[in-house]
Amino acid sequence: MRIIAGTLKGRRLEGPAPGDLRIRPTSDRAREALFSILQTRPPGAFLDLFAGTGAVGLEAWSRGHDPVTCVERAPHALARLRKNARGTGVRILACGAEDLGFDAFQGLDLIFGDPPYSEAAALLEALAPRLRSWLAPGGLLVWEGEARSVLAAPAGFHEDGRRVYGAAAFHFLRPSP
């Protein structure tokens, strides 16, 4: 894994140990496609939920998003995330997304969520009211799920597109008026 563009372009990231299926990093190809879609948006405040190795949050920081916060609670993932984020301005919160309150953030331009695929729909539904409250007007939520699964937009959001890259699907969700 590596950073694809920006100030950290080419920087290698520590991925999961061989055979460790507890962390499922977003592939370089999928990240490149995601940020190609997002490049039309000005970089701003970015939140990476279920950050794992931090590849998406670090890519955002490298491309000029600021501030960038990565949220991860699993100790095995946190160790890699901390190592990968060394020397950057990325803030790391060692907790679960579910532990964050409505007042945890405000004015976020972009929220990226990549939960375990088996929990993607339930976590999106449970977190949706908080996620909506964290977004700035015109903000965007990108939720990653399994490509073969259907993910309905939760109350307070409408889907603004879906893109599939291998086993992953990115759902682009905007707050409903």
C-alpha positions as CSV (number, residue, x, y, z in Angstrom):
1,M,0.0,0.0,0.0
2,R,1.1,3.5,-0.8
3,I,-0.1,7.1,-0.9
4,I,-1.1,7.8,-4.5
5,A,-0.9,11.6,-4.8
6,G,-0.1,14.9,-2.9
7,T,2.7,15.8,-0.5
8,L,3.1,12.2,0.7
9,K,3.0,10.7,-2.8
10,G,4.7,7.3,-3.0
11,R,5.0,6.9,0.8
12,R,4.6,3.2,1.7
13,L,2.0,2.3,4.4
14,E,2.2,-0.6,6.8
15,G,-0.7,-2.9,6.0
16,P,-2.1,-5.8,8.0
17,A,0.2,-8.7,8.8
18,P,0.0,-11.6,6.3
19,G,-3.1,-13.6,7.0
20,D,-4.6,-11.0,9.3
21,L,-8.1,-10.6,8.0
22,R,-9.2,-8.2,10.9
23,I,-8.1,-5.2,8.8
24,R,-9.3,-4.7,5.3
25,P,-7.6,-1.6,3.8
26,T,-9.2,0.2,0.9
27,S,-7.1,-0.9,-2.1
28,D,-4.8,1.6,-3.9
29,R,-7.0,1.3,-7.0
30,A,-10.2,2.0,-5.1
31,R,-8.6,4.9,-3.2
32,E,-7.3,6.4,-6.4
33,A,-10.8,6.2,-8.0
34,L,-12.4,7.6,-4.9
35,F,-10.1,10.7,-4.8
36,S,-10.5,11.2,-8.6
37,I,-14.2,11.5,-7.9
38,L,-13.6,13.8,-4.9
39,Q,-11.1,16.1,-6.7
40,T,-13.9,18.4,-7.9
41,R,-14.6,19.3,-4.2
42,P,-12.2,21.7,-2.5
43,P,-10.2,20.0,0.3
44,G,-11.6,20.7,3.8
45,A,-12.2,19.0,7.1
46,F,-12.1,15.2,6.6
47,L,-13.1,12.4,9.0
48,D,-12.1,8.8,8.4
49,L,-14.2,6.4,10.5
50,F,-13.1,2.8,11.1
51,A,-9.8,4.0,9.8
52,G,-7.8,0.8,10.1
53,T,-4.3,1.5,8.7
54,G,-5.3,5.1,8.0
55,A,-4.8,4.8,4.2
56,V,-7.8,6.9,3.3
57,G,-7.3,9.6,5.9
58,L,-3.6,9.8,5.0
59,E,-4.4,10.1,1.3
60,A,-6.8,12.9,2.2
61,W,-4.2,14.7,4.2
62,S,-1.6,14.3,1.5
63,R,-4.1,15.9,-1.0
64,G,-4.6,19.0,1.2
65,H,-7.6,18.1,3.4
66,D,-7.2,19.7,6.8
67,P,-7.9,18.9,9.5
68,V,-8.0,15.2,9.1
69,T,-9.1,12.9,11.9
70,C,-8.9,9.1,11.9
71,V,-11.1,7.1,14.3
72,E,-10.1,3.5,15.2
73,R,-10.6,1.4,18.3
74,A,-8.9,-1.9,17.5
75,P,-5.5,-2.1,19.1
76,H,-3.9,-4.1,16.3
77,A,-5.1,-1.5,13.7
78,L,-4.2,1.5,15.9
79,A,-0.6,0.4,16.1
80,R,-0.4,0.5,12.2
81,L,-2.3,3.7,12.0
82,R,0.0,5.5,14.4
83,K,3.0,4.3,12.6
84,N,1.6,5.3,9.2
85,A,0.6,8.7,10.4
86,R,4.0,9.6,12.0
87,G,5.2,13.0,10.8
88,T,1.8,14.1,9.5
89,G,-0.9,16.4,10.9
90,V,-3.5,13.7,11.0
91,R,-5.3,13.5,14.4
92,I,-6.0,10.0,15.7
93,L,-8.9,9.2,18.1
94,A,-8.6,5.8,19.8
95,C,-12.2,5.0,20.2
96,G,-15.2,3.5,18.3
97,A,-17.3,5.6,16.0
98,E,-20.3,4.6,18.1
99,D,-18.6,6.2,21.2
100,L,-18.6,9.7,19.6
101,G,-21.4,12.1,20.6
102,F,-23.3,14.5,18.5
103,D,-20.9,17.3,19.6
104,A,-17.7,15.4,18.6
105,F,-17.4,17.3,15.3
106,Q,-19.0,20.1,13.4
107,G,-18.5,21.6,9.9
108,L,-17.0,18.5,8.3
109,D,-16.7,18.7,4.5
110,L,-16.3,15.0,4.0
111,I,-16.9,11.9,6.2
112,F,-15.6,8.5,5.0
113,G,-16.8,5.4,6.7
114,D,-15.4,1.9,6.0
115,P,-16.8,-0.3,8.7
116,P,-16.6,-4.1,8.7
117,Y,-18.8,-5.1,5.7
118,S,-21.0,-7.4,7.8
119,E,-21.9,-4.3,9.9
120,A,-22.0,-1.6,7.2
121,A,-25.8,-1.2,6.9
122,A,-26.5,-1.4,10.7
123,L,-23.8,1.0,11.6
124,L,-24.8,3.5,8.9
125,E,-28.4,3.4,10.2
126,A,-27.3,3.8,13.8
127,L,-24.8,6.6,13.2
128,A,-26.8,8.5,10.6
129,P,-28.2,11.2,12.9
130,R,-24.7,12.0,14.3
131,L,-23.1,11.9,10.9
132,R,-25.6,14.4,9.6
133,S,-25.0,16.7,12.5
134,W,-21.3,16.6,11.9
135,L,-21.5,17.6,8.2
136,A,-21.1,21.2,7.0
137,P,-23.8,22.5,4.6
138,G,-22.9,20.9,1.3
139,G,-20.9,18.2,3.1
140,L,-20.7,14.6,1.8
141,L,-20.7,11.2,3.4
142,V,-19.0,8.4,1.6
143,W,-19.8,5.0,3.0
144,E,-17.9,1.9,1.9
145,G,-19.7,-1.5,1.8
146,E,-19.5,-4.8,0.1
147,A,-20.2,-4.5,-3.7
148,R,-22.8,-7.3,-3.7
149,S,-24.8,-5.9,-0.8
150,V,-27.6,-3.4,-1.0
151,L,-27.2,-0.4,1.2
152,A,-30.2,1.9,1.6
153,A,-29.7,5.6,2.3
154,P,-30.7,6.2,6.0
155,A,-33.2,8.8,7.2
156,G,-31.9,12.3,6.7
157,F,-29.8,11.3,3.6
158,H,-30.2,10.6,-0.1
159,E,-27.9,8.6,-2.2
160,D,-26.0,10.7,-4.8
161,G,-24.3,7.8,-6.5
162,R,-22.7,4.5,-6.1
163,R,-19.4,3.2,-7.5
164,V,-18.1,-0.3,-7.4
165,Y,-14.3,-1.2,-7.4
166,G,-13.7,-4.9,-7.1
167,A,-15.3,-6.2,-3.9
168,A,-16.0,-2.6,-2.6
169,A,-18.8,-0.2,-3.3
170,F,-18.7,3.5,-2.4
171,H,-22.0,5.1,-1.6
172,F,-22.1,8.9,-1.9
173,L,-24.7,10.3,0.5
174,R,-25.8,13.9,0.9
175,P,-28.0,15.2,3.7
176,S,-31.6,15.6,2.7
177,P,-32.9,19.2,2.8
